[in-house]
Amino acid sequence: ELLAKTQQQAEEMKAQEEEVRQNLEELETIKEELEKRTAEMEENQKQLEWEKSLLDSLLNYLPDKIYFKDLKSRFIKVSKSTLEFFGMSKQEELIGKSDFDFFTEEHARPAYEDEQRIIRTDTPIIGIVEKEVMNDGRVTWAETSKLPLKNSHGETIGTFGITRDITASKMMEEEISKKSEKEEAFQRDLEKKVIELENLYKAINDSAYVIEYSPEGNVIFINEAYLQLLNLNADDVIGKHHSYQMEFTDEQRKNYKQFWDDLNNGIVRKETSKFSINDKTYLFYETYTPIRDAEGNVVKIMKIAFNVSHLLSENQI
């Protein structure tokens, strides 16, 4: 009986030893699994720290404003540039607040509605231009992109956005637009004046005798009224000098030279001319006007003459 009992105890101990051995093997396997998982967790932790450092670099150094908001469009995390824009230094000062705390209804309401639409439809908004009007009256312009913010399960938990300040370029654009409008207005006025001058020139041609001379005194244009009066063709006159068919004394020649010197110096000269054609005497009041180019140089002389022969008495005729 004692031998049988001893053999039974030995078998039980052997079974227990086998069970312990198996437990030790299981524990070793569990230990190895734990070590493997610990190593994976450490690797994941390093990866998370690396990704966090990347995100922190982005949030701390990017000049564009970056912000994350919850489902009610309240700030949950922002970049350093966003804090500076709102005049704050700590995340805690901004967390839980919304655009309505900083902007007027003019900007805050459309921004809120855009974010809520993104949350409902899961559709981002890319590159919109926003006019940001602060509660203190400050106005800025921004180019903004807003997207849905999701958790690891793909569920939308809010929105995030990137905003680039374009105030300087917008102001320049407005300045260019104003200058363009002024230039267009100036161009319209210029075209109007050109038309007026053309009409004025036509009116002068229709009502007066007009001859144009080069600065040297040669005829370069004569209107039809003058040609009819002289009973000549344009080819008979164009190219001839103002003094052709004139005879001068020494004193007259000196005065005549001064006359053209004055015109070439931009001085308007008024003259009275009496001459006879076909046994008929004419009295003309003449104005010689120097015409300048854009640089102020005299490029031609325009003579406008009016027939005032009716002022001559019968004895003068």
CORVEN-V797623 format. One record per residue. N is the residue number from 0. RES is the residue in three letters. SS is DSSP state (a for helix, b for strand, c for the rest). PHI is phi as a letter, one per 20 degrees, with the letter a starting at -180 (999 if undefined). NEAR is the number of other C-alpha atoms within 12 Angstrom. Layout:
n=N res=RES ss=SS phi=PHI near=NEAR
n=N res=RES ss=SS phi=PHI near=NEAR
This chain:
n=0 res=GLU ss=c phi=999 near=7
n=1 res=LEU ss=a phi=f near=9
n=2 res=LEU ss=a phi=f near=9
n=3 res=ALA ss=a phi=f near=10
n=4 res=LYS ss=a phi=f near=11
n=5 res=THR ss=a phi=f near=12
n=6 res=GLN ss=a phi=f near=13
n=7 res=GLN ss=a phi=f near=14
n=8 res=GLN ss=a phi=f near=15
n=9 res=ALA ss=a phi=f near=15
n=10 res=GLU ss=a phi=f near=14
n=11 res=GLU ss=a phi=f near=14
n=12 res=MET ss=a phi=f near=15
n=13 res=LYS ss=a phi=f near=14
n=14 res=ALA ss=a phi=f near=14
n=15 res=GLN ss=a phi=f near=15
n=16 res=GLU ss=a phi=f near=15
n=17 res=GLU ss=a phi=f near=14
n=18 res=GLU ss=a phi=f near=15
n=19 res=VAL ss=a phi=f near=15
n=20 res=ARG ss=a phi=g near=15
n=21 res=GLN ss=a phi=f near=14
n=22 res=ASN ss=a phi=f near=15
n=23 res=LEU ss=a phi=f near=15
n=24 res=GLU ss=a phi=f near=14
n=25 res=GLU ss=a phi=f near=15
n=26 res=LEU ss=a phi=f near=16
n=27 res=GLU ss=a phi=f near=15
n=28 res=THR ss=a phi=f near=14
n=29 res=ILE ss=a phi=f near=15
n=30 res=LYS ss=a phi=f near=15
n=31 res=GLU ss=a phi=f near=14
n=32 res=GLU ss=a phi=f near=15
n=33 res=LEU ss=a phi=f near=16
n=34 res=GLU ss=a phi=f near=15
n=35 res=LYS ss=a phi=f near=14
n=36 res=ARG ss=a phi=f near=15
n=37 res=THR ss=a phi=f near=15
n=38 res=ALA ss=a phi=f near=14
n=39 res=GLU ss=a phi=f near=15
n=40 res=MET ss=a phi=f near=16
n=41 res=GLU ss=a phi=f near=15
n=42 res=GLU ss=a phi=f near=14
n=43 res=ASN ss=a phi=f near=15
n=44 res=GLN ss=a phi=f near=15
n=45 res=LYS ss=a phi=f near=14
n=46 res=GLN ss=a phi=f near=14
n=47 res=LEU ss=a phi=f near=16
n=48 res=GLU ss=a phi=f near=15
n=49 res=TRP ss=a phi=f near=14
n=50 res=GLU ss=a phi=f near=14
n=51 res=LYS ss=a phi=f near=16
n=52 res=SER ss=a phi=f near=15
n=53 res=LEU ss=a phi=f near=15
n=54 res=LEU ss=a phi=f near=20
n=55 res=ASP ss=a phi=f near=19
n=56 res=SER ss=a phi=f near=17
n=57 res=LEU ss=a phi=f near=21
n=58 res=LEU ss=a phi=f near=26
n=59 res=ASN ss=a phi=e near=25
n=60 res=TYR ss=a phi=d near=18
n=61 res=LEU ss=c phi=f near=21
n=62 res=PRO ss=c phi=f near=21
n=63 res=ASP ss=c phi=f near=27
n=64 res=LYS ss=b phi=f near=32
n=65 res=ILE ss=b phi=c near=36
n=66 res=TYR ss=b phi=b near=42
n=67 res=PHE ss=b phi=d near=35
n=68 res=LYS ss=b phi=c near=36
n=69 res=ASP ss=c phi=e near=30
n=70 res=LEU ss=c phi=f near=27
n=71 res=LYS ss=c phi=d near=26
n=72 res=SER ss=c phi=m near=36
n=73 res=ARG ss=c phi=d near=28
n=74 res=PHE ss=b phi=f near=31
n=75 res=ILE ss=b phi=c near=26
n=76 res=LYS ss=b phi=a near=34
n=77 res=VAL ss=b phi=b near=41
n=78 res=SER ss=c phi=e near=35
n=79 res=LYS ss=a phi=f near=28
n=80 res=SER ss=a phi=f near=29
n=81 res=THR ss=a phi=f near=33
n=82 res=LEU ss=a phi=g near=27
n=83 res=GLU ss=a phi=f near=22
n=84 res=PHE ss=a phi=f near=25
n=85 res=PHE ss=c phi=e near=26
n=86 res=GLY ss=c phi=m near=14
n=87 res=MET ss=c phi=c near=17
n=88 res=SER ss=c phi=c near=18
n=89 res=LYS ss=c phi=c near=17
n=90 res=GLN ss=a phi=g near=25
n=91 res=GLU ss=a phi=f near=14
n=92 res=GLU ss=a phi=f near=20
n=93 res=LEU ss=a phi=d near=29
n=94 res=ILE ss=c phi=g near=25
n=95 res=GLY ss=c phi=n near=21
n=96 res=LYS ss=c phi=e near=24
n=97 res=SER ss=c phi=c near=31
n=98 res=ASP ss=a phi=g near=31
n=99 res=PHE ss=a phi=f near=25
n=100 res=ASP ss=a phi=f near=23
n=101 res=PHE ss=c phi=c near=25
n=102 res=PHE ss=b phi=d near=26
n=103 res=THR ss=c phi=f near=23
n=104 res=GLU ss=a phi=g near=20
n=105 res=GLU ss=a phi=g near=21
n=106 res=HIS ss=a phi=d near=27
n=107 res=ALA ss=a phi=f near=25
n=108 res=ARG ss=a phi=f near=23
n=109 res=PRO ss=a phi=f near=22
n=110 res=ALA ss=a phi=f near=34
n=111 res=TYR ss=a phi=f near=29
n=112 res=GLU ss=a phi=f near=23
n=113 res=ASP ss=a phi=f near=32
n=114 res=GLU ss=a phi=f near=38
n=115 res=GLN ss=a phi=f near=31
n=116 res=ARG ss=a phi=f near=23
n=117 res=ILE ss=a phi=f near=32
n=118 res=ILE ss=a phi=f near=29
n=119 res=ARG ss=a phi=f near=21
n=120 res=THR ss=a phi=d near=15
n=121 res=ASP ss=c phi=m near=22
n=122 res=THR ss=c phi=d near=19
n=123 res=PRO ss=c phi=f near=25
n=124 res=ILE ss=b phi=d near=27
n=125 res=ILE ss=b phi=d near=20
n=126 res=GLY ss=b phi=m near=18
n=127 res=ILE ss=b phi=e near=22
n=128 res=VAL ss=b phi=d near=25
n=129 res=GLU ss=b phi=d near=28
n=130 res=LYS ss=b phi=e near=29
n=131 res=GLU ss=b phi=d near=33
n=132 res=VAL ss=b phi=d near=26
n=133 res=MET ss=b phi=f near=22
n=134 res=ASN ss=c phi=f near=19
n=135 res=ASP ss=c phi=e near=13
n=136 res=GLY ss=c phi=n near=12
n=137 res=ARG ss=c phi=f near=16
n=138 res=VAL ss=b phi=c near=23
n=139 res=THR ss=b phi=c near=26
n=140 res=TRP ss=b phi=d near=26
n=141 res=ALA ss=b phi=b near=28
n=142 res=GLU ss=b phi=d near=25
n=143 res=THR ss=b phi=c near=29
n=144 res=SER ss=b phi=c near=28
n=145 res=LYS ss=b phi=c near=37
n=146 res=LEU ss=b phi=c near=32
n=147 res=PRO ss=b phi=f near=33
n=148 res=LEU ss=b phi=d near=31
n=149 res=LYS ss=b phi=c near=20
n=150 res=ASN ss=c phi=e near=12
n=151 res=SER ss=c phi=f near=8
n=152 res=HIS ss=c phi=e near=8
n=153 res=GLY ss=c phi=n near=11
n=154 res=GLU ss=c phi=e near=15
n=155 res=THR ss=b phi=f near=25
n=156 res=ILE ss=b phi=d near=27
n=157 res=GLY ss=b phi=q near=34
n=158 res=THR ss=b phi=c near=42
n=159 res=PHE ss=b phi=c near=36
n=160 res=GLY ss=b phi=b near=36
n=161 res=ILE ss=b phi=c near=32
n=162 res=THR ss=b phi=c near=35
n=163 res=ARG ss=b phi=d near=32
n=164 res=ASP ss=b phi=f near=28
n=165 res=ILE ss=c phi=c near=25
n=166 res=THR ss=a phi=g near=22
n=167 res=ALA ss=a phi=f near=15
n=168 res=SER ss=a phi=f near=18
n=169 res=LYS ss=a phi=f near=21
n=170 res=MET ss=a phi=f near=18
n=171 res=MET ss=a phi=f near=15
n=172 res=GLU ss=a phi=f near=15
n=173 res=GLU ss=a phi=f near=15
n=174 res=GLU ss=a phi=f near=14
n=175 res=ILE ss=a phi=f near=15
n=176 res=SER ss=a phi=f near=15
n=177 res=LYS ss=a phi=f near=14
n=178 res=LYS ss=a phi=f near=15
n=179 res=SER ss=a phi=f near=15
n=180 res=GLU ss=a phi=f near=14
n=181 res=LYS ss=a phi=f near=15
n=182 res=GLU ss=a phi=f near=15
n=183 res=GLU ss=a phi=f near=15
n=184 res=ALA ss=a phi=f near=14
n=185 res=PHE ss=a phi=f near=15
n=186 res=GLN ss=a phi=f near=15
n=187 res=ARG ss=a phi=f near=14
n=188 res=ASP ss=a phi=f near=15
n=189 res=LEU ss=a phi=f near=15
n=190 res=GLU ss=a phi=f near=15
n=191 res=LYS ss=a phi=f near=14
n=192 res=LYS ss=a phi=f near=15
n=193 res=VAL ss=a phi=f near=15
n=194 res=ILE ss=a phi=f near=15
n=195 res=GLU ss=a phi=f near=15
n=196 res=LEU ss=a phi=f near=16
n=197 res=GLU ss=a phi=f near=14
n=198 res=ASN ss=a phi=f near=14
n=199 res=LEU ss=a phi=f near=15
n=200 res=TYR ss=a phi=f near=20
n=201 res=LYS ss=a phi=f near=17
n=202 res=ALA ss=a phi=f near=17
n=203 res=ILE ss=a phi=f near=23
n=204 res=ASN ss=a phi=f near=27
n=205 res=ASP ss=a phi=f near=18
n=206 res=SER ss=a phi=d near=18
n=207 res=ALA ss=c phi=b near=28
n=208 res=TYR ss=b phi=d near=33
n=209 res=VAL ss=b phi=c near=36
n=210 res=ILE ss=b phi=c near=37
n=211 res=GLU ss=b phi=d near=34
n=212 res=TYR ss=b phi=c near=33
n=213 res=SER ss=c phi=f near=29
n=214 res=PRO ss=c phi=g near=29
n=215 res=GLU ss=c phi=e near=24
n=216 res=GLY ss=c phi=o near=32
n=217 res=ASN ss=b phi=e near=24
n=218 res=VAL ss=b phi=f near=28
n=219 res=ILE ss=b phi=d near=27
n=220 res=PHE ss=b phi=b near=32
n=221 res=ILE ss=b phi=b near=34
n=222 res=ASN ss=c phi=e near=32
n=223 res=GLU ss=a phi=f near=23
n=224 res=ALA ss=a phi=f near=25
n=225 res=TYR ss=a phi=f near=28
n=226 res=LEU ss=a phi=f near=22
n=227 res=GLN ss=a phi=f near=15
n=228 res=LEU ss=a phi=f near=22
n=229 res=LEU ss=a phi=e near=21
n=230 res=ASN ss=c phi=l near=14
n=231 res=LEU ss=c phi=c near=17
n=232 res=ASN ss=c phi=e near=17
n=233 res=ALA ss=a phi=g near=21
n=234 res=ASP ss=a phi=f near=13
n=235 res=ASP ss=a phi=f near=17
n=236 res=VAL ss=a phi=d near=27
n=237 res=ILE ss=c phi=g near=23
n=238 res=GLY ss=c phi=n near=21
n=239 res=LYS ss=c phi=e near=22
n=240 res=HIS ss=b phi=e near=22
n=241 res=HIS ss=c phi=g near=30
n=242 res=SER ss=c phi=e near=21
n=243 res=TYR ss=c phi=f near=15
n=244 res=GLN ss=c phi=m near=10
n=245 res=MET ss=c phi=d near=12
n=246 res=GLU ss=c phi=c near=12
n=247 res=PHE ss=c phi=c near=14
n=248 res=THR ss=c phi=e near=10
n=249 res=ASP ss=a phi=f near=10
n=250 res=GLU ss=a phi=f near=11
n=251 res=GLN ss=a phi=f near=14
n=252 res=ARG ss=a phi=f near=15
n=253 res=LYS ss=a phi=f near=13
n=254 res=ASN ss=a phi=f near=14
n=255 res=TYR ss=a phi=f near=22
n=256 res=LYS ss=a phi=f near=19
n=257 res=GLN ss=a phi=f near=16
n=258 res=PHE ss=a phi=g near=28
n=259 res=TRP ss=a phi=f near=31
n=260 res=ASP ss=a phi=f near=21
n=261 res=ASP ss=a phi=f near=21
n=262 res=LEU ss=a phi=f near=32
n=263 res=ASN ss=a phi=f near=29
n=264 res=ASN ss=c phi=e near=22
n=265 res=GLY ss=c phi=n near=24
n=266 res=ILE ss=c phi=e near=20
n=267 res=VAL ss=c phi=f near=24
n=268 res=ARG ss=b phi=d near=25
n=269 res=LYS ss=b phi=d near=21
n=270 res=GLU ss=b phi=c near=19
n=271 res=THR ss=b phi=d near=20
n=272 res=SER ss=b phi=c near=20
n=273 res=LYS ss=b phi=c near=22
n=274 res=PHE ss=b phi=b near=22
n=275 res=SER ss=b phi=d near=16
n=276 res=ILE ss=b phi=c near=15
n=277 res=ASN ss=c phi=l near=10
n=278 res=ASP ss=c phi=m near=8
n=279 res=LYS ss=b phi=c near=17
n=280 res=THR ss=b phi=e near=23
n=281 res=TYR ss=b phi=c near=26
n=282 res=LEU ss=b phi=c near=24
n=283 res=PHE ss=b phi=d near=27
n=284 res=TYR ss=b phi=e near=24
n=285 res=GLU ss=b phi=c near=24
n=286 res=THR ss=b phi=c near=25
n=287 res=TYR ss=b phi=d near=34
n=288 res=THR ss=b phi=d near=32
n=289 res=PRO ss=b phi=f near=33
n=290 res=ILE ss=b phi=d near=25
n=291 res=ARG ss=b phi=d near=21
n=292 res=ASP ss=c phi=e near=12
n=293 res=ALA ss=c phi=f near=8
n=294 res=GLU ss=c phi=e near=8
n=295 res=GLY ss=c phi=n near=13
n=296 res=ASN ss=c phi=e near=16
n=297 res=VAL ss=b phi=f near=27
n=298 res=VAL ss=b phi=d near=25
n=299 res=LYS ss=b phi=a near=29
n=300 res=ILE ss=b phi=d near=39
n=301 res=MET ss=b phi=d near=38
n=302 res=LYS ss=b phi=d near=38
n=303 res=ILE ss=b phi=d near=36
n=304 res=ALA ss=b phi=d near=33
n=305 res=PHE ss=b phi=d near=30
n=306 res=ASN ss=b phi=f near=25
n=307 res=VAL ss=c phi=c near=19
n=308 res=SER ss=a phi=f near=22
n=309 res=HIS ss=a phi=f near=15
n=310 res=LEU ss=a phi=e near=17
n=311 res=LEU ss=c phi=f near=17
n=312 res=SER ss=c phi=f near=12
n=313 res=GLU ss=c phi=f near=10
n=314 res=ASN ss=c phi=f near=7
n=315 res=GLN ss=c phi=f near=15
n=316 res=ILE ss=c phi=f near=17
